[in-house]
Amino acid sequence: MEPQQADSWASPGNPPMATEGPTAPPASMLDKVAGYESIAMGGEEKYLPPPAYPMPSAGGGQPQSVQQGSLPSISEDTARQALIKYASDHITYSSRPAEEMTFKELKPYNMYRYRLESFTESRKPEWKCEPYHNQIIHCYDFGAPPPPWEVAVDIPKMFEKSKKKVQVPQTASVKGCHRCMTTGKVPCDKCLQTGRVKCWVCLGKGYRLSEERCNHCMGSGIESCKSCTGYGCQKCNVCAGRGQLFFYIQLTVKWENNKFEQIIAQQCEFPIKHLSKVNGQQLFSDQQVQVYPIMNFPDPKVQQVSQQGIQEHWTQFGKTSRIIQQRHTIELIPVTEVHFNWKRKDHSYFVYGIENKVHAPEYPGKNCTIM
């Protein structure tokens, strides 16, 4: 005989006796705060445009004297030692061509690297709510809240990425929880508020495969719900059982270091992509709230690149972020093309950067077993 089962327990065929409220608060719960009317609870990554301020123009700042500069051509001994080290860094390369070669010409090229950095700040306000645990409430009675771009936030170290979240003053309030209707409890979603669930051992049948009575539920087919310990309701996870929520506007402040970099190269067969891994001699450096395009550099290409970089940064970031600080530099990177003869054949290679790196794709000592 099958054991008698209660008809009020939770099963797929029985509808829930109560429904839970939404986890996100309705828009009607959010206060109307001057300057923050368009924000919502959570949402997309939308940052506010900063206050308008003028974009720097060419010649608008105080010009600085910039010398073009020229690094002397490296010596034959330096060029030879650089190639010997290059060969020693490759297991299958012989150093004999570097040691025995005869120099024909050392042709220097001066490459320039222009780099612009714009340290920007972005701000995004949004409503937040959390369980109320007696937090200090700075509400509108203390005065009108400051606009998003006037909230005081300490700026971190310049030109380093960072993020900070702060509470906007005078925007806090306490409201009853919308999900549990201020009771601190919600219907249990495991037992549908009955406090009972099917026995997990016999799956609600009251007996096992051997037709013996289930010892776990004593033949009833049901057991007390462990999620709510048989009470049929659980602690509300929105208000943590407190029945009240603490509302406030949170301001997310993000700092980014945005870079623009370009090589101004003389015409030669050297692949300029290698210059990103070496250093040069700094000819010019300027840092201020707004840098201005370089106007008096002897190479007009440097001036053009400077103006292009500053224009790009202001177009790209000026409408969505506040540019706090900028700095730009001009670096002279030496590149020497070396022509030499070995075993009656002409060859060439490049020595570049102040580290004297070597680019020699046609090195004659490749895959050589000569010791």
C-alpha positions in Angstrom: 0.0 0.0 0.0 1.3 3.4 -0.9 1.7 5.8 2.0 -0.7 8.8 2.2 0.9 12.0 1.0 -0.1 15.6 1.8 -1.4 17.6 -1.1 0.0 21.0 0.0 3.7 20.2 -0.5 5.8 21.8 -3.3 5.7 19.9 -6.6 5.9 21.0 -10.3 2.2 20.6 -10.5 1.4 22.9 -7.6 1.5 26.7 -8.2 3.3 28.9 -5.7 1.2 30.3 -2.9 3.0 33.7 -3.1 5.3 35.5 -5.5 8.5 37.4 -4.8 9.0 41.0 -5.6 11.5 42.3 -8.1 15.1 42.4 -7.0 15.7 45.8 -8.6 13.8 48.7 -7.1 11.2 50.4 -9.3 12.0 53.8 -10.8 9.3 55.4 -8.7 11.5 54.7 -5.6 14.3 56.9 -6.9 14.3 60.5 -5.7 14.4 63.3 -8.2 17.7 65.0 -7.6 18.7 68.2 -9.3 21.5 67.6 -11.8 20.9 63.8 -11.7 17.5 63.5 -13.3 18.6 61.3 -16.1 20.4 58.6 -14.1 19.0 55.2 -13.2 19.9 52.2 -11.1 22.9 50.4 -12.7 22.8 50.4 -16.5 25.3 51.0 -19.2 28.8 52.3 -18.9 27.8 55.9 -19.7 30.1 58.7 -18.6 29.0 62.3 -18.4 30.5 65.0 -20.7 32.8 67.4 -18.8 32.4 71.1 -18.5 33.3 72.9 -21.8 36.8 74.3 -22.0 38.8 75.5 -25.0 41.0 73.2 -27.1 44.6 74.5 -27.5 45.6 75.7 -30.9 48.9 75.9 -32.7 50.8 78.9 -31.4 48.3 79.4 -28.6 50.8 78.5 -25.9 54.2 79.8 -25.0 56.6 78.4 -27.6 59.6 76.6 -26.4 63.0 76.4 -28.1 63.6 72.9 -29.4 66.9 72.0 -30.9 66.8 69.4 -33.7 69.9 67.6 -32.4 72.1 65.1 -34.1 73.9 62.1 -32.7 77.4 61.5 -34.0 77.9 58.4 -36.2 79.0 55.4 -34.2 82.6 54.3 -34.6 83.8 51.3 -36.5 84.7 49.6 -33.3 81.3 50.1 -31.8 79.6 48.8 -35.0 81.9 45.7 -35.0 81.3 45.0 -31.3 77.5 45.3 -31.8 77.6 42.8 -34.7 79.8 40.4 -32.7 77.3 40.5 -29.8 74.4 40.0 -32.3 76.2 36.8 -33.7 76.9 35.5 -30.2 73.2 35.8 -29.3 72.3 33.3 -32.0 73.6 29.8 -31.4 74.0 28.9 -35.1 75.7 32.1 -36.1 79.4 32.5 -36.6 81.2 35.6 -35.4 83.9 35.4 -38.0 82.2 37.8 -40.5 81.9 40.4 -37.8 85.5 39.9 -36.7 87.1 39.8 -40.1 84.9 42.3 -42.1 86.2 45.4 -43.8 84.2 48.6 -43.4 83.2 50.5 -46.5 80.7 53.1 -45.1 78.8 54.0 -42.0 75.7 56.1 -42.9 73.8 57.7 -40.0 70.1 58.4 -40.0 68.3 60.4 -37.3 64.9 59.1 -36.4 62.5 61.0 -34.2 59.8 59.6 -31.9 57.0 62.0 -30.8 55.0 60.8 -27.9 51.9 62.5 -26.4 50.2 61.4 -23.1 46.8 62.7 -22.0 45.8 61.9 -18.5 42.0 62.0 -18.5 39.2 61.7 -15.9 35.7 60.4 -16.6 32.7 60.4 -14.3 29.6 58.3 -14.2 26.8 58.7 -11.6 24.2 56.0 -10.8 21.8 55.1 -8.1 22.8 52.4 -5.6 20.9 50.7 -2.8 22.1 48.4 -0.1 20.8 47.0 3.2 20.4 49.7 5.8 22.8 49.1 8.7 22.5 52.5 10.4 24.6 54.2 7.8 25.0 58.0 8.2 22.3 59.7 6.2 23.3 63.0 4.5 20.1 63.9 2.8 18.8 67.0 1.1 18.2 68.8 4.4 22.0 69.4 4.5 21.8 71.3 1.3 21.6 70.7 -2.5 24.0 68.0 -3.7 27.0 69.2 -5.8 26.8 68.6 -9.6 28.7 65.5 -10.8 31.8 67.4 -11.9 31.9 69.4 -8.7 32.1 66.4 -6.3 35.5 66.6 -4.6 37.6 63.5 -5.4 41.3 63.2 -4.8 43.3 62.8 -8.0 45.7 59.8 -7.9 49.3 59.7 -9.2 49.5 61.4 -12.6 49.6 59.3 -15.8 48.6 56.1 -14.0 45.3 54.2 -14.6 43.0 54.2 -11.6 39.3 54.0 -10.5 37.5 55.3 -7.5 33.8 55.1 -6.3 32.4 57.8 -4.0 29.0 58.6 -2.5 27.6 61.9 -3.8 26.9 64.1 -0.7 23.3 65.0 0.2 21.7 62.2 -1.9 21.1 59.5 0.8 17.8 58.2 2.0 16.2 55.2 3.7 13.2 53.5 2.2 11.3 50.3 2.9 12.4 47.3 0.9 10.3 46.8 -2.3 10.9 43.1 -2.5 9.8 41.9 0.9 7.4 44.9 1.5 9.5 45.9 4.6 9.0 42.5 6.3 12.5 41.3 5.8 11.2 37.9 4.6 10.2 36.4 1.2 8.5 33.2 0.2 10.9 30.2 0.0 11.4 29.4 -3.7 12.3 25.8 -2.9 9.2 24.7 -1.1 6.8 27.4 -2.5 6.0 28.6 1.1 4.8 25.2 2.3 7.8 24.4 4.4 7.9 20.9 2.9 9.6 19.3 -0.1 9.8 15.8 -1.6 12.0 13.4 0.2 15.3 13.2 -1.8 15.8 9.5 -0.9 12.6 8.1 -2.2 11.7 11.0 -4.5 8.4 11.5 -2.7 7.1 7.9 -3.1 7.4 6.9 0.5 9.1 3.6 -0.3 12.2 2.4 -2.0 12.8 0.0 -4.9 12.5 -2.9 -2.6 9.0 -1.7 -1.6 10.2 -1.1 1.9 9.1 2.0 3.7 11.6 4.9 3.3 13.4 5.3 6.6 14.4 8.9 5.8 10.9 10.3 5.6 9.2 7.4 7.5 7.0 6.7 4.5 5.5 10.1 4.2 7.4 11.0 1.0 8.1 14.5 2.3 10.6 16.2 4.5 11.2 19.6 6.0 12.6 22.2 3.6 16.2 22.8 4.5 16.3 26.2 2.7 13.8 27.8 5.1 14.0 25.2 7.9 10.4 24.4 7.5 9.1 28.0 8.0 8.1 28.5 4.3 9.9 31.8 4.1 13.5 33.0 3.8 15.5 36.1 4.7 15.2 38.7 2.0 18.5 38.9 0.2 17.9 42.4 -1.1 17.7 44.0 2.4 19.5 41.2 4.2 16.4 40.7 6.3 16.4 44.3 7.6 13.3 45.5 5.8 14.9 48.8 4.9 17.2 49.9 2.1 19.8 52.7 2.1 19.6 54.7 -1.2 22.3 57.0 -2.6 23.9 58.2 -5.8 27.4 56.7 -6.4 29.9 58.5 -8.6 32.4 56.2 -10.4 35.5 58.2 -11.3 37.9 56.6 -13.8 41.4 57.9 -14.8 43.1 56.7 -17.9 46.5 57.5 -19.5 46.0 57.8 -23.2 49.0 57.7 -25.5 49.7 58.9 -29.0 53.1 57.9 -30.5 54.6 58.2 -33.9 58.0 57.7 -35.5 59.3 60.4 -37.9 61.8 58.4 -40.0 64.3 59.3 -42.7 63.9 57.3 -45.9 65.9 54.0 -45.7 65.3 50.3 -45.7 65.3 49.9 -41.9 61.9 48.6 -40.6 60.9 51.3 -38.1 58.8 48.8 -36.1 62.0 47.8 -34.3 62.3 51.3 -32.8 59.5 50.6 -30.4 61.9 48.4 -28.4 64.8 50.8 -28.0 65.4 54.2 -26.4 66.8 57.4 -27.8 68.1 60.7 -26.6 65.4 63.1 -25.3 65.5 66.5 -27.0 62.3 68.0 -25.7 59.8 67.4 -22.8 56.9 69.5 -21.7 54.1 68.8 -19.2 51.2 71.0 -18.2 47.4 71.1 -18.1 47.2 71.7 -21.9 50.2 71.2 -24.1 50.4 73.1 -27.4 51.5 71.9 -30.8 55.3 72.3 -31.4 55.9 75.2 -33.8 59.6 75.7 -34.0 61.2 72.3 -34.6 63.5 72.3 -37.6 61.9 69.2 -39.0 58.4 70.2 -40.2 57.2 66.6 -40.0 57.6 66.7 -36.2 55.5 69.8 -36.0 52.8 68.1 -38.2 52.7 65.0 -36.0 52.5 67.0 -32.8 49.5 69.0 -34.1 47.9 65.7 -35.3 48.3 64.0 -32.0 47.0 66.8 -29.9 44.0 67.3 -32.3 43.2 63.5 -32.1 43.3 63.4 -28.3 41.0 66.4 -27.9 38.6 65.1 -30.5 38.6 61.6 -29.0 38.6 62.4 -25.3 37.6 66.1 -24.9 33.8 65.4 -25.1 33.6 62.4 -22.8 36.5 63.1 -20.3 38.3 65.9 -18.6 41.9 66.2 -19.6 43.7 66.8 -16.3 47.3 66.8 -17.5 49.3 66.3 -20.7 52.9 65.8 -21.5 54.7 65.3 -24.8 58.3 64.5 -25.7 60.6 64.3 -28.7 63.2 61.6 -28.8 66.1 61.3 -31.2 66.8 57.6 -32.0 70.1 57.0 -33.8 70.1 54.5 -36.7 73.3 53.7 -38.6 73.5 51.7 -41.8 76.8 49.9 -42.0 78.2 48.7 -45.3 81.1 46.2 -45.2 82.9 43.6 -47.2 83.7 40.0 -46.3 85.2 37.3 -48.5 85.0 39.7 -51.5 81.2 40.2 -51.1 79.4 43.4 -50.0 77.0 43.2 -47.1 75.1 45.6 -44.8 73.3 45.8 -41.5 71.8 48.4 -39.1 72.8 49.5 -35.6 70.0 51.3 -33.9 69.0 52.9 -30.6 71.3 54.0 -27.8 71.5 50.3 -26.8 73.2 49.6 -30.2 70.8 46.9 -31.2 71.5 45.2 -34.6 69.2 44.4 -37.5 71.0 42.1 -39.9 68.6 39.8 -41.8 71.3 39.0 -44.4 74.1 38.4 -42.0 76.6 36.2 -43.9 77.4 34.1 -40.8 74.0 32.5 -40.5 73.8 28.7 -39.9 77.5 28.5 -40.1 79.6 25.8 -38.4 82.9 27.7 -38.7 84.4 28.3 -35.2 
